[in-house]
């Protein structure tokens, strides 16, 4: 499947920020590390959702993070055409303790998966509120994807 024209070119996947690999491919599945909203290697958005950021801003940040996850998988497996199906996604949301719109934030990540992969991007998902994330990121996305071999 070709990349949707509306999306243009996938971003370059961000380099790891520590001692880990961005994607592990094993037995027909690809597992991403947690991806944050980085653009050109720099965190594009910082802060707590519901305090420093609105739901709309956090939703856009979740879309950036999900795009980074898709890009990392595509690079690891040799292109989007090798993605059979997204299986599972967890979206961590750094937020105030009284914040309750985690799913609305995670929808930004789900939309990006569907934009890039169509129905193959429909995913089971969890949205989890946390006190903080690496480098002050407002969201972090982990993705598990079924992939085809050679």
Phi and psi restraints in degrees (value plus and minus 20) as a CYANA .aco file:
   2 UNK   PHI     -96.3   -56.3
   2 UNK   PSI     138.2   178.2
   3 UNK   PHI     -88.6   -48.6
   3 UNK   PSI     117.2   157.2
   4 UNK   PHI     -80.6   -40.6
   4 UNK   PSI     117.1   157.1
   5 UNK   PHI     -82.1   -42.1
   5 UNK   PSI     -52.9   -12.9
   6 UNK   PHI     -83.2   -43.2
   6 UNK   PSI     -44.2    -4.2
   7 UNK   PHI    -112.6   -72.6
   7 UNK   PSI     -40.2    -0.2
   8 UNK   PHI      54.2    94.2
   8 UNK   PSI    -155.0  -115.0
   9 UNK   PHI    -121.6   -81.6
   9 UNK   PSI     118.8   158.8
  10 UNK   PHI     -79.0   -39.0
  10 UNK   PSI     124.6   164.6
  11 UNK   PHI     -89.1   -49.1
  11 UNK   PSI     139.8   179.8
  12 UNK   PHI     -89.0   -49.0
  12 UNK   PSI     113.0   153.0
  13 UNK   PHI     -84.7   -44.7
  13 UNK   PSI     123.5   163.5
  14 UNK   PHI     -88.7   -48.7
  14 UNK   PSI     127.4   167.4
  15 UNK   PHI     -91.7   -51.7
  15 UNK   PSI     127.2   167.2
  16 UNK   PHI     -76.3   -36.3
  16 UNK   PSI     126.7   166.7
  17 UNK   PHI    -120.4   -80.4
  17 UNK   PSI      -3.2    36.8
  18 UNK   PHI    -188.5  -148.5
  18 UNK   PSI    -175.9  -135.9
  19 UNK   PHI    -116.0   -76.0
  19 UNK   PSI      58.6    98.6
  20 UNK   PHI    -180.7  -140.7
  20 UNK   PSI     149.6   189.6
  21 UNK   PHI    -124.4   -84.4
  21 UNK   PSI     131.0   171.0
  22 UNK   PHI     -90.0   -50.0
  22 UNK   PSI     -49.6    -9.6
  23 UNK   PHI    -166.0  -126.0
  23 UNK   PSI     119.0   159.0
  24 UNK   PHI    -134.7   -94.7
  24 UNK   PSI     106.8   146.8
  25 UNK   PHI    -129.2   -89.2
  25 UNK   PSI     105.8   145.8
  26 UNK   PHI    -174.6  -134.6
  26 UNK   PSI     110.8   150.8
  27 UNK   PHI      30.9    70.9
  27 UNK   PSI      26.1    66.1
  28 UNK   PHI      60.7   100.7
  28 UNK   PSI      -8.5    31.5
  29 UNK   PHI    -153.1  -113.1
  29 UNK   PSI     128.2   168.2
  30 UNK   PHI    -137.5   -97.5
  30 UNK   PSI     112.3   152.3
  31 UNK   PHI    -139.5   -99.5
  31 UNK   PSI     101.6   141.6
  32 UNK   PHI    -110.1   -70.1
  32 UNK   PSI     134.8   174.8
  33 UNK   PHI     -91.3   -51.3
  33 UNK   PSI     151.2   191.2
  34 UNK   PHI     -85.9   -45.9
  34 UNK   PSI     108.2   148.2
  35 UNK   PHI    -130.4   -90.4
  35 UNK   PSI     112.8   152.8
  36 UNK   PHI    -126.9   -86.9
  36 UNK   PSI     152.3   192.3
  37 UNK   PHI     -97.8   -57.8
  37 UNK   PSI      53.9    93.9
  38 UNK   PHI    -118.9   -78.9
  38 UNK   PSI     121.9   161.9
  39 UNK   PHI    -148.9  -108.9
  39 UNK   PSI     104.4   144.4
  40 UNK   PHI      33.1    73.1
  40 UNK   PSI      19.3    59.3
  41 UNK   PHI      61.5   101.5
  41 UNK   PSI     -22.0    18.0
  42 UNK   PHI    -136.3   -96.3
  42 UNK   PSI     119.6   159.6
  43 UNK   PHI     -84.1   -44.1
  43 UNK   PSI     100.4   140.4
  44 UNK   PHI    -104.6   -64.6
  44 UNK   PSI     -42.9    -2.9
  45 UNK   PHI    -161.0  -121.0
  45 UNK   PSI     118.4   158.4
  46 UNK   PHI    -152.6  -112.6
  46 UNK   PSI     135.0   175.0
  47 UNK   PHI     105.7   145.7
  47 UNK   PSI     152.6   192.6
  48 UNK   PHI    -112.9   -72.9
  48 UNK   PSI     114.0   154.0
  49 UNK   PHI     -92.9   -52.9
  49 UNK   PSI     114.2   154.2
  50 UNK   PHI      70.8   110.8
  50 UNK   PSI     -29.3    10.7
  51 UNK   PHI    -141.9  -101.9
  51 UNK   PSI     -81.1   -41.1
  52 UNK   PHI    -116.8   -76.8
  52 UNK   PSI     -44.7    -4.7
  53 UNK   PHI    -148.3  -108.3
  53 UNK   PSI     126.7   166.7
  54 UNK   PHI    -101.4   -61.4
  54 UNK   PSI     148.6   188.6
  55 UNK   PHI     -79.9   -39.9
  55 UNK   PSI     -62.8   -22.8
  56 UNK   PHI     -81.5   -41.5
  56 UNK   PSI     -62.3   -22.3
  57 UNK   PHI     -85.4   -45.4
  57 UNK   PSI     -61.7   -21.7
  58 UNK   PHI     -88.1   -48.1
  58 UNK   PSI     -56.8   -16.8
  59 UNK   PHI     -81.8   -41.8
  59 UNK   PSI     -63.3   -23.3
  60 UNK   PHI     -84.1   -44.1
  60 UNK   PSI     -60.1   -20.1
  61 UNK   PHI     -84.0   -44.0
  61 UNK   PSI     -58.7   -18.7
  62 UNK   PHI     -83.6   -43.6
  62 UNK   PSI     -56.8   -16.8
  63 UNK   PHI     -83.3   -43.3
  63 UNK   PSI     -61.9   -21.9
  64 UNK   PHI     -81.3   -41.3
  64 UNK   PSI     -65.1   -25.1
  65 UNK   PHI     -83.6   -43.6
  65 UNK   PSI     -62.4   -22.4
  66 UNK   PHI     -85.5   -45.5
  66 UNK   PSI     -58.2   -18.2
  67 UNK   PHI     -81.3   -41.3
  67 UNK   PSI     -57.7   -17.7
  68 UNK   PHI     -85.6   -45.6
  68 UNK   PSI     -58.4   -18.4
  69 UNK   PHI     -85.5   -45.5
  69 UNK   PSI     -64.5   -24.5
  70 UNK   PHI     -81.9   -41.9
  70 UNK   PSI     -63.2   -23.2
  71 UNK   PHI     -82.1   -42.1
  71 UNK   PSI     -61.1   -21.1
  72 UNK   PHI     -84.9   -44.9
  72 UNK   PSI     -62.0   -22.0
  73 UNK   PHI     -84.1   -44.1
  73 UNK   PSI     -67.4   -27.4
  74 UNK   PHI     -77.5   -37.5
  74 UNK   PSI     -63.3   -23.3
  75 UNK   PHI     -84.9   -44.9
  75 UNK   PSI     -59.9   -19.9
  76 UNK   PHI     -90.3   -50.3
  76 UNK   PSI     -51.3   -11.3
  77 UNK   PHI    -128.0   -88.0
  77 UNK   PSI     -22.4    17.6
  78 UNK   PHI      73.3   113.3
  78 UNK   PSI       4.5    44.5
  79 UNK   PHI     105.3   145.3
  79 UNK   PSI     140.4   180.4
  80 UNK   PHI     -85.6   -45.6
  80 UNK   PSI     -46.2    -6.2
  81 UNK   PHI     -86.3   -46.3
  81 UNK   PSI     -34.2     5.8
  82 UNK   PHI    -111.1   -71.1
  82 UNK   PSI     -23.2    16.8
  83 UNK   PHI    -102.4   -62.4
  83 UNK   PSI      95.0   135.0
  84 UNK   PHI    -101.8   -61.8
  84 UNK   PSI     -63.3   -23.3
  85 UNK   PHI    -189.8  -149.8
  85 UNK   PSI     118.5   158.5
  86 UNK   PHI     -97.2   -57.2
  86 UNK   PSI     114.1   154.1
  87 UNK   PHI    -124.6   -84.6
  87 UNK   PSI     -66.5   -26.5
  88 UNK   PHI    -170.6  -130.6
  88 UNK   PSI     121.1   161.1
  89 UNK   PHI    -158.5  -118.5
  89 UNK   PSI     116.7   156.7
  90 UNK   PHI    -137.0   -97.0
  90 UNK   PSI     109.7   149.7
  91 UNK   PHI    -134.7   -94.7
  91 UNK   PSI      94.9   134.9
  92 UNK   PHI    -113.0   -73.0
  92 UNK   PSI     113.3   153.3
  93 UNK   PHI    -141.1  -101.1
  93 UNK   PSI      95.5   135.5
  94 UNK   PHI     -98.5   -58.5
  94 UNK   PSI      96.1   136.1
  95 UNK   PHI    -170.2  -130.2
  95 UNK   PSI     148.7   188.7
  96 UNK   PHI     -84.4   -44.4
  96 UNK   PSI     133.1   173.1
  97 UNK   PHI     -80.2   -40.2
  97 UNK   PSI     -47.7    -7.7
  98 UNK   PHI    -112.9   -72.9
  98 UNK   PSI     -14.8    25.2
  99 UNK   PHI     -92.1   -52.1
  99 UNK   PSI     117.6   157.6
 100 UNK   PHI    -151.9  -111.9
 100 UNK   PSI     -13.6    26.4
 101 UNK   PHI    -122.6   -82.6
 101 UNK   PSI      19.0    59.0
 102 UNK   PHI     -76.2   -36.2
 102 UNK   PSI     -63.0   -23.0
 103 UNK   PHI     -83.8   -43.8
 103 UNK   PSI     -56.6   -16.6
 104 UNK   PHI     -84.7   -44.7
 104 UNK   PSI     -57.2   -17.2
 105 UNK   PHI     -86.6   -46.6
 105 UNK   PSI     -67.6   -27.6
 106 UNK   PHI     -83.6   -43.6
 106 UNK   PSI     -45.1    -5.1
 107 UNK   PHI     -78.0   -38.0
 107 UNK   PSI     -51.1   -11.1
 108 UNK   PHI     -81.5   -41.5
 108 UNK   PSI     -58.1   -18.1
 109 UNK   PHI     -90.9   -50.9
 109 UNK   PSI     -63.3   -23.3
 110 UNK   PHI     -81.1   -41.1
 110 UNK   PSI     -60.0   -20.0
 111 UNK   PHI     -82.9   -42.9
 111 UNK   PSI     -59.9   -19.9
 112 UNK   PHI     -86.0   -46.0
 112 UNK   PSI     -60.8   -20.8
 113 UNK   PHI     -79.9   -39.9
 113 UNK   PSI     -64.1   -24.1
 114 UNK   PHI     -87.6   -47.6
 114 UNK   PSI     -57.7   -17.7
 115 UNK   PHI     -80.1   -40.1
 115 UNK   PSI     -64.3   -24.3
 116 UNK   PHI     -99.3   -59.3
 116 UNK   PSI     -55.1   -15.1
 117 UNK   PHI    -141.0  -101.0
 117 UNK   PSI     -18.0    22.0
 118 UNK   PHI      40.2    80.2
 118 UNK   PSI    -160.1  -120.1
 119 UNK   PHI     -83.5   -43.5
 119 UNK   PSI     -43.6    -3.6
 120 UNK   PHI     -86.1   -46.1
 120 UNK   PSI     -36.1     3.9
 121 UNK   PHI    -112.3   -72.3
 121 UNK   PSI     -24.0    16.0
 122 UNK   PHI     -88.3   -48.3
 122 UNK   PSI     107.0   147.0
 123 UNK   PHI    -157.0  -117.0
 123 UNK   PSI     127.2   167.2
 124 UNK   PHI     -94.1   -54.1
 124 UNK   PSI     121.5   161.5
 125 UNK   PHI    -168.6  -128.6
 125 UNK   PSI     134.0   174.0
 126 UNK   PHI    -144.2  -104.2
 126 UNK   PSI     124.8   164.8
 127 UNK   PHI    -143.0  -103.0
 127 UNK   PSI     101.6   141.6
 128 UNK   PHI    -145.7  -105.7
 128 UNK   PSI     108.7   148.7
 129 UNK   PHI    -103.7   -63.7
 129 UNK   PSI     116.3   156.3
 130 UNK   PHI    -155.4  -115.4
 130 UNK   PSI     142.3   182.3
 131 UNK   PHI     -94.5   -54.5
 131 UNK   PSI     -54.9   -14.9
 132 UNK   PHI    -179.7  -139.7
 132 UNK   PSI     142.2   182.2
 133 UNK   PHI    -155.4  -115.4
 133 UNK   PSI     144.7   184.7
 134 UNK   PHI     -73.7   -33.7
 134 UNK   PSI     116.4   156.4
 135 UNK   PHI      41.4    81.4
 135 UNK   PSI      -5.9    34.1
 136 UNK   PHI      63.8   103.8
 136 UNK   PSI      -4.3    35.7
 137 UNK   PHI     -82.8   -42.8
 137 UNK   PSI     125.2   165.2
 138 UNK   PHI    -102.8   -62.8
 138 UNK   PSI     -41.4    -1.4
 139 UNK   PHI    -164.4  -124.4
 139 UNK   PSI     135.3   175.3
 140 UNK   PHI    -164.5  -124.5
 140 UNK   PSI     115.1   155.1
 141 UNK   PHI    -139.5   -99.5
 141 UNK   PSI     112.1   152.1
 142 UNK   PHI    -135.7   -95.7
 142 UNK   PSI     121.0   161.0
 143 UNK   PHI    -154.6  -114.6
 143 UNK   PSI     118.2   158.2
 144 UNK   PHI    -139.4   -99.4
 144 UNK   PSI     108.7   148.7
 145 UNK   PHI    -153.4  -113.4
 145 UNK   PSI     117.0   157.0
 146 UNK   PHI    -101.9   -61.9
 146 UNK   PSI     113.5   153.5
 147 UNK   PHI    -149.6  -109.6
 147 UNK   PSI     138.9   178.9
 148 UNK   PHI    -116.9   -76.9
 148 UNK   PSI     132.4   172.4
 149 UNK   PHI    -111.1   -71.1
 149 UNK   PSI    -189.9  -149.9
